[in-house]
């Protein structure tokens, strides 16, 4: 539970499967929109409402789209590069919000294969309030706290692969100074090894 995810280890040596899938699906949807706008809308709604890979839908596909629309970040693209119009994107985001707010869904968030991408997608697509609330509640236990921090770690490669914990990643959901203080308080407890690894990861962060 308290280790760097296997998916992150794989991505250190390969192209992101999630990004590749997003490019393929986006291109297919764009082609479908040109061929039949009615079917395109129906399929888009079905993807948002029933798509099984919710971690990828929120954390990659729709997060990328809201960035492309300029709703967050600084990479706004021209409209001819969008998959969805502004109006349709609003509708699809509403469908995703309904899915994510269900109590049964919330129970499954800790099992997300890439929790970090989901949390950042949740924030960017649906707003900070709900993911921040989930993080606050889940990290009430020391195990939950350490698990979330571990899964917010990124990867970097120099003479070796290592897994830093960037200040910006922590600050997105936590008060940074409070996190450092809590880690210090846990250092001599039963999770000492994990705490020490996280403190090293924080020192390796570049922002």
C-alpha positions in Angstrom: 0.0 0.0 0.0 2.8 2.4 0.8 5.0 1.9 -2.1 5.5 3.8 -5.4 3.0 2.4 -7.9 3.9 -0.1 -10.5 2.3 2.0 -13.2 4.7 4.9 -12.4 7.7 2.5 -12.5 6.6 1.3 -16.0 6.3 4.9 -17.2 9.9 5.6 -16.3 10.9 3.4 -19.2 8.1 3.7 -21.8 5.7 6.0 -23.5 2.6 6.7 -21.4 -0.1 4.3 -22.4 -2.7 6.7 -21.0 -1.5 9.6 -23.3 -1.3 7.3 -26.3 -4.9 6.0 -25.6 -6.1 9.6 -25.3 -4.6 10.6 -28.7 -6.2 7.6 -30.4 -9.6 8.1 -28.9 -9.6 11.8 -29.5 -8.7 11.2 -33.2 -11.4 8.6 -33.5 -14.0 10.9 -32.0 -13.0 13.8 -34.3 -13.4 11.6 -37.3 -16.8 10.3 -36.1 -17.9 13.9 -35.6 -17.2 14.6 -39.2 -19.1 11.5 -40.4 -22.2 11.7 -38.1 -22.6 14.4 -35.5 -25.6 12.6 -33.9 -23.7 9.3 -33.4 -20.7 11.3 -32.2 -22.8 13.0 -29.5 -24.4 9.7 -28.4 -21.0 7.9 -28.2 -19.4 10.9 -26.3 -22.2 10.8 -23.7 -21.9 7.1 -23.4 -18.2 7.3 -22.8 -18.7 9.9 -20.0 -21.6 8.0 -18.4 -20.5 4.4 -18.8 -16.8 4.3 -19.5 -15.1 1.8 -17.3 -11.6 3.4 -17.2 -12.7 6.3 -15.0 -9.2 7.0 -13.8 -8.1 7.6 -17.5 -11.3 9.4 -18.4 -10.9 12.0 -15.7 -7.2 12.0 -15.3 -6.2 12.0 -19.0 -8.9 12.3 -21.6 -11.1 15.0 -20.1 -8.3 16.7 -18.2 -6.5 17.2 -21.6 -9.7 18.6 -23.1 -10.3 21.2 -20.5 -6.7 22.3 -20.9 -7.2 22.4 -24.7 -10.2 24.7 -24.1 -8.1 27.0 -21.9 -10.3 26.4 -18.8 -7.2 25.6 -16.8 -3.5 25.9 -17.5 -1.9 28.0 -20.3 -2.0 25.7 -23.4 -5.3 26.7 -25.0 -5.6 25.3 -28.5 -7.6 26.5 -31.5 -11.2 25.3 -31.7 -10.4 23.0 -34.7 -8.2 21.0 -32.4 -10.9 20.4 -29.7 -12.7 17.1 -29.5 -15.8 18.7 -28.0 -17.5 22.1 -28.4 -17.7 24.2 -25.3 -21.4 23.3 -24.9 -20.9 19.6 -25.3 -17.9 19.6 -22.9 -20.1 21.3 -20.3 -22.7 18.5 -20.7 -20.1 15.7 -20.5 -18.4 17.3 -17.4 -21.9 17.3 -15.8 -22.2 13.6 -16.5 -18.8 12.9 -15.0 -19.7 15.0 -11.9 -22.8 13.0 -11.3 -20.7 9.8 -11.5 -18.0 10.9 -9.2 -20.3 12.3 -6.5 -22.0 9.0 -5.9 -21.1 7.5 -2.5 -20.4 4.1 -4.1 -17.9 5.7 -6.4 -16.1 7.6 -3.6 -15.5 4.3 -1.8 -13.4 3.1 -4.8 -11.2 6.2 -5.2 -8.3 4.6 -3.1 -8.2 1.7 -5.5 -7.5 4.0 -8.5 -4.5 2.5 -10.4 -3.0 6.0 -10.8 -4.4 8.1 -7.9 -2.3 11.1 -8.7 -3.6 11.5 -12.3 -7.1 11.0 -11.1 -6.8 13.6 -8.3 -5.3 16.2 -10.7 -7.9 15.4 -13.3 -10.7 15.6 -10.7 -9.4 19.0 -9.7 -9.0 20.4 -13.2 -12.2 19.0 -14.7 -14.6 19.3 -11.8 -13.0 21.8 -9.4 -10.8 21.6 -6.3 -13.5 21.4 -3.6 -14.5 17.8 -3.9 -11.0 16.2 -4.4 -9.6 18.4 -1.5 -12.5 17.2 0.7 -11.8 13.6 -0.2 -8.0 14.0 0.5 -8.7 15.7 3.9 -11.0 12.8 4.9 -8.9 10.0 3.6 -5.7 11.3 5.2 -7.1 11.4 8.7 -5.3 8.1 9.3 -1.6 7.9 9.1 -1.8 5.1 6.6 -4.0 7.1 4.3 -1.8 10.1 4.7 1.3 8.3 3.7 -0.4 6.4 0.9 -1.6 9.6 -0.8 1.9 11.3 -0.5 3.5 8.2 -1.9 1.2 8.1 -4.8 1.7 11.8 -5.6 5.4 11.1 -6.3 6.6 11.6 -9.9 9.7 10.0 -11.5 12.9 11.4 -12.8 16.0 9.9 -14.5 19.6 10.9 -14.1 22.2 8.4 -13.4 19.3 6.4 -12.0 15.6 6.5 -11.7 14.2 8.2 -8.6 10.8 9.3 -7.4 10.7 12.8 -6.1 7.7 14.4 -4.3 7.3 17.8 -5.8 6.2 20.7 -3.6 3.6 21.7 -6.2 2.0 18.3 -6.1 1.8 18.4 -2.3 0.6 22.0 -2.2 -2.2 21.2 -4.6 -4.1 19.3 -1.9 -2.2 20.0 1.4 -0.6 22.8 3.4 3.1 22.0 2.7 4.5 23.1 6.0 1.8 21.1 7.9 2.8 18.0 5.8 6.5 18.4 6.8 5.5 18.8 10.4 3.3 15.7 10.3 6.1 13.6 8.7 8.5 14.8 11.4 6.0 13.7 14.1 5.7 10.2 12.5 9.4 9.6 12.0 9.9 7.6 15.1 6.7 5.6 14.8 5.8 2.3 13.1 5.9 3.9 9.6 9.5 5.2 10.1 10.9 3.7 6.9 8.1 5.1 4.7 8.4 8.5 6.4 12.1 8.6 5.8 11.6 7.7 2.1 9.1 10.5 1.7 11.3 13.0 3.3 14.1 12.1 0.9 11.5 12.4 -1.9 10.6 15.9 -0.8 14.2 16.9 -0.7 14.5 15.7 -4.3 11.6 17.8 -5.5 12.6 20.5 -7.9 9.8 23.0 -7.4 
